[in-house]
Amino acid sequence: MGKIFIENQKLIEVIGEMFDSVYADQLQMQITVNSSSYAVKFYESLGFSKTSEEQETDGLKIYPRCTTVH
């Protein structure tokens, strides 16, 4: 999916709806993200959990998160 930078609440809601629509069409799917520190709580609110410790890629700190949808 690439990198997502969220600037406002409406965009957060749209992304949440996007995840919901993807989930509805799949029997089981695993989604992984490399979150910024600012988006960790957002992803956790969607059910994502930590898959490993903080990492640094291209000078950016990332926080790997994953969720499985049934």
C-alpha positions in Angstrom: 0.0 0.0 0.0 2.9 2.4 0.5 3.1 5.2 3.1 0.1 7.0 4.4 0.3 10.4 6.0 -2.8 11.5 7.8 -3.5 15.3 8.3 -7.0 15.5 9.6 -9.9 13.6 11.2 -12.0 13.3 8.1 -9.1 11.6 6.3 -8.8 9.2 9.2 -12.5 8.3 8.9 -12.2 7.7 5.1 -9.2 5.4 5.6 -11.2 3.5 8.3 -14.1 3.1 5.9 -11.6 1.9 3.3 -10.3 -0.8 5.6 -13.9 -1.8 6.5 -14.8 -2.2 2.8 -11.7 -4.4 2.2 -12.5 -6.5 5.2 -16.1 -7.2 4.1 -15.0 -8.8 0.9 -12.4 -11.2 2.3 -12.7 -14.5 4.3 -9.4 -13.9 5.9 -6.7 -11.4 5.1 -3.6 -10.2 6.9 -2.7 -6.5 6.6 0.7 -5.1 7.7 1.7 -1.5 7.9 4.9 0.4 8.8 3.4 3.1 11.0 4.9 6.4 11.9 4.9 7.3 15.6 2.0 9.6 15.0 -0.3 6.9 13.6 0.4 4.1 16.1 -2.7 4.8 18.1 -4.8 5.1 14.9 -3.8 1.7 13.7 -4.2 0.1 17.1 -7.8 1.5 17.2 -8.4 -0.5 14.0 -7.1 -3.7 15.7 -3.5 -3.7 14.6 -0.9 -5.0 17.0 2.9 -4.6 17.3 4.8 -7.2 15.2 8.3 -6.1 16.1 10.2 -3.3 17.8 10.8 0.2 16.3 13.0 0.1 13.2 14.7 2.7 11.2 14.4 2.8 7.4 15.9 5.5 5.2 16.3 7.6 8.3 12.7 7.3 9.3 11.5 5.5 12.4 8.8 2.9 11.7 6.6 0.9 14.0 5.5 -2.4 12.3 1.9 -3.3 13.0 -0.3 -6.2 11.7 -3.9 -7.3 11.9 -5.7 -10.4 10.6 -9.3 -10.0 9.4 -11.7 -13.0 9.3 
